């Protein structure tokens, strides 16, 4: 029997890559539900090709537009909208696997819904763990859900860990987790150059094809900092045992260092279809469409220590996880608002880290973030506060 799949964020880069992999294995996987925010035309094309039982649009007017188009096509796909629709398709009885590819905090509630329903969750939405941390892990464990990382770095770590210690690195001979980072497009920029960076420059990543928000996060290395927080929760390890290494070639996706001196690394061409295929088929392997790595063409691999002055967002992420409480929620919310403002040319590139740092000053180490209501309340308050700061600029 084929595995039935819901793809949260099917019109984004993760969603498109997932559908590309699935198109090579239509006998093993069936698409039950697709979701998007506002891209009606892209969703209509996906529905025409994949014939899902459900299609969800985050925006209600977009859902109405999609429904009109699908009716004209004679499609039987049922259109839903909003958070309720997202959570519904994440928990469908017929679905085995949920690909959590929605960018940002918007992916938290449907990812939690999939965990509560005991699904195999292919987690590409790092904010689910950044914002809800222990709550998300507890929900996965209590409902016998299966959590498989799709981020290339966390998937690489997962592949390098002992088969019986995938989520518990303590007392398993592991010395350190090493997250690699490309350094993005501004790895060699001076502070003066960073002050005049444009959105077009920031979304032009040298190695990976990603959406605008994640591309900016990669440029500031906020993306890597969020991955540090995610790894802390995903692999039950202390933040002191997670090291970031700048690796411009993006060939080594991450490494695990062991107490006996061994360092295991996962290598491959920079293409998200590799970790997606790995997580879809785990513990088996399927083809992904990615060309095999030619080590002779790569020729050499370079490594550098990250510069916290050039990449203050990475430093702020370490500070947030050490502070605890609401700090990671504050960090994420402030970053999402700041990045959106930068992409809209409302603030300068260097203002992103300044706004996050200011927001973090209000974070409380004693805040109760053990339930989703408190988490969302903090998230909303920070978004409003940072938006007001941007308006005053």
N, C-alpha and C positions, 0 to 999 in steps of 0.2 A: 504494500500500500504506500502511495506517495505521502510525504509529509506536507501538511497544510500550513501555509505561511501567511502571516500578516506583516506588511511592511509599513511601519510608521515613518512617514517622510519619504514617500516613494519617488517624488520628483526632484529630490535633492541628490547630491553627489553619492551618498551612501546608498540611497534607494535605487538610483540608476545602475550603480555597480552591482548591487544585489540582483536586480532583474537581468543584468547581463550574464551573471553566473547561472542563474536559474534557467535562462534560455538554452543553456547547454545540457540541462538535465531535466527536461520536462516530464520524463518518465518517473522521476524521483520526488519532484516537488510540484505542488499546486498552489497558486496564489488565491487566497480566500478574500483578502482585504487589502486595499491600498489607501493611503492617506496623504494629503497635502494641505497646504495652508490656503493659498489664493491662486495658484497656477492652474487655471481651469483647462486651458488648451492642452497642456502636458498631461494632465490627469485623464482627459477625454481620450487621448491617444493611447495611454497605458490601458485604459479600460477596454478599448477596442481590440487591443492585442491580447490581453490576459483574461478578460471576462471574469473579473472577481465577483464574488457574491455581494460585497459591500465596497463602496468608495466613500471616503470621509473627507470633507473640506473643513478646515478650521474656521473659515469665514462663512457666515450664513448666506450672504449674497452670492458668494462663489459657489456654494452648494446648489443654490437655485439655478444658477447658470449651467452648472454641470448636469443637473437633472434634466433641463430642457434639451441639452445637446444629446444626452444618452437616449432620451425618448425618441428623438428624431432618427437616431441610429437603430432603434428597435432593440436597445440593450436591456437586459434583465437585471443589470446591476442596481442595487438599492443604494441610494445616496443618503448619507447622514451628515451631520455637521457638529462643530464645536467639541469641547472637551468631553462631553458625554458620549458623543459618537466615537471619539478616539479611544476612550476607555472601553466602550462596548466591543469594538473589533479587536482590542488587545486581549480580551478575555473570552472570546468566542469558544464554545465547547468543541467545535470542529477543528480549531487551530492547535497545532503542536508547537510551532515556532513563531516567535515575534521578533522581528528585526527593529530595534529601537534606534532609529536614525534621525529623529527630530532634533534640530539644533536648539540648544539653550534650555531654559527653565520650562518651556512649553512641553518638553518631553517627559517631565517628571511624573505627572499623574498617570498618563497611559502606561509608562514603564512600571509604575507601582501596581497598576491594575493587572498587568501581565504576571507580575510576581505573585500577587494574591491568588491568581487563577492557576498557579503552578506550571507556567509555561517554560519552555526552553527560550531564554532571552538572549539574543545576540546584541550585546550592549555597545552601541556606538555613541550614545548620548551620555557623555561623561558627567553632565550636570546632575544626573539622577543620584550619583554617589557624592558629588561635591556638595549638593544641597542637603541630601537626606541621610548620607552616610550610614550610621548604625541602623537607622530605621529601615532603610532599603535592604541591607544585608539580613536583618532579622526577618523581614517579610519574605525574602527568598527562602531562607532556611525553614521558617515555620510552615510554609506551603509546599515544600519539596519542589520548588522551582529549580531550574538549572540556569546558571549565569555563565555565559561565555563571552569573553571580551573580543570586540571587533576592532577597536583602535589598534593600529598596526603595532604600537609599542607594547601595549598590554597583551595583545595576542602573541607577540614574540616572547614575552616573559612567560606566559602560560605554556608555550611550547618548550621552553627551556627548564621548567620546573620538574621535579620528580613526579611521575605519573600518579602517585598516591598522596602528593602534598600540593596540589594545584592551588589551594586557597589557604594554606596554613604554612607559612614559611618559617615560623618559629620552630626550633629544635629539629630542623631538617637539613642541617649542614650548610645552610645558605648564609653567606657573609654579607652580600649586598645585592640590591637590584639596581641596574644601571639603565636609565632611560636615555635613549639617544635623541638628539634634536638637530634638525638641519641648520638652525641658525637663521632661517628665513632670508628674505631679500636684503636685510639691513645688517647682516652679520659684521660687516667691516665699516659701517657708517660711523662718522664722528657725531658728537652731540649736536653740533651746529647743523649737520646734514639731517639728523633726525627731526629737528625742529621744523623743517620745511617739507617733510614727507607728505605726499598726496595719497588719497584713497586708491587711485589707479596704481600707484607704485606698491602699496601695501598688499593688494590682492593679487599681485603678480608673483606667485610663489615659484622658486626656481626648480622644484622637484615634483610637487604634488598638485593634483587638480582638485580644488576644494571650493566650497561656497565662500561668499565675501566675508561673513562673520568669522569663520574658522581661519580664513587666510590672514585676516588682521590679527587674530589671536596668535597665529603662528609667527607673524612678524614681530609682535611684542614679546613673544615667548610666554604669554599668558596661557596659551594652549598647553605648553609643557608643564607649567605650574599646576594647572588643573589636572593634568595627568599624574603628577606627583600625589595630589590629594586622592585621586581615584585609585592609584596603586596602593596607597596606604590602607584604604578600605577593602579593596578587592583581594589583596594578598595578605591581609592581617599582619602588616609589618610597620615598624616605626618609621617616621619621616626621616630620622637620622640615618636609616639604612637604605635610603633611596637617593641615588646620585644622578645628576643630569650631566651628560657629556654632549658637547656640540660635535656633530659628525656631518659635514657638509654634503657628502655623497648620498646620504639616506639609503645606504645599502644594508648596513647592520641596523635592524629595527629596534633592538634592545638586547641586553645581556643580563645574565645572572652569574654572580661571582660566588664561589663555594669556598668553604674553610680550608679545603685541601690544596688551594691554589688554582683550581680549575675555573675557567670562565667560559660559559656556554653562550653562544650567540645565534640568533636567527637572522639569516641573510636572504635577500631577494630584491627584485626590482621594485621601485616605489610605486605600487599599484594596489589600491584597496581591495581589489578582487581576491587577492591572495588570503588575507585574514578572513574575509567574508566566506570564502569557500571552505577554509579550515573549520570555522565555527559552524557552518551549515552541516557539514558532514561528520564532525567530530563524534567518535574517535577515528573514523575512516578518513580517506582523502578522496577528493574529486578534482577534476580539471577546473581551472579558473579562467583560462584564456590568457593568462599572463605568460609572457615569454620567459624561458629559463634564464637565470642569471649567468652572464658570461664573465667569469672572474678575470679573464685575460683582457677584456675590454675595460673593466673597472680599473685594473692596473694597480691602484694604490688607494688606501683608506686613511683619512685624516681625522684627528681628534683634538678638541680644544676644551678648556674649561670655560663655562659660561661667564660672561662679564655682567655682574649685577648692576653696574652703573649704566651700561647700554640697555640692559633688559631688567628694569626695576620691577616689572610685573612678576617675574619669576621669583624674586626675593619676597614680594608681598604674599605670594602663595605659600611659601615656607612659613612665613610669619603667621598666616591665617590658621594653618593646621596646628601649629604649636599653641596658638591662643585658644583654640577650641570654641565651644559655645556656638554663637551665631556667626562667627567670623567668616567661615567659608561661604555661608549664604550671602552675607553682606558683600564679600569679594565678588562673587559671581553676578549678583544683581547689578552692582556698580559697574562692572565690566561690560555687561550687556547693554546698558544704557549709554555708557561712554563710547563704545564701539559704534553703536547705531548713530550717535551724534557725529562722530568722526566721518563715517561713511556719507552722512548728509552734509558734510562740510560746515558743521556748526562749531566744531572745536578743532584744535591742532592735534597732531599725532601724540605729542608729548603730554598733552592734557589728559590722555587716557589714564596713565599711571597716577597722575596727580589726583584725579577725581577718586580713583579707587583707594589711594592712601588716605585721603580725607574721610571717606566713608568708613574705612576700617577703624578709625578712631572711635566711632560710635558703637562698634561691635562689643558684645558682652560675653566674657568667658563663662558666665554663670547662667546665660539665657537657656530656658528649657526649649530644646528643639527635638524633643522625643516624639512629637506627633505632627502630622502633616498640616494641621490648622496653624500651629505656631510658626512652622517653617514658611508657609505661604504669607503669613502676616508680616514677618520680618522682610521677606522678599518684596512685598508691595510697598512697605514703608521706605525701604532703601531706594527703590526705583523712583518713588515720588521725590525723595530728598535730592537725589543726584540730578533728576530732571530739573528741579528748581535751581540747583547750582549752575547747571548749563544755561538755563534761561537768563540768569543774572549776568552771565558772561557776555 
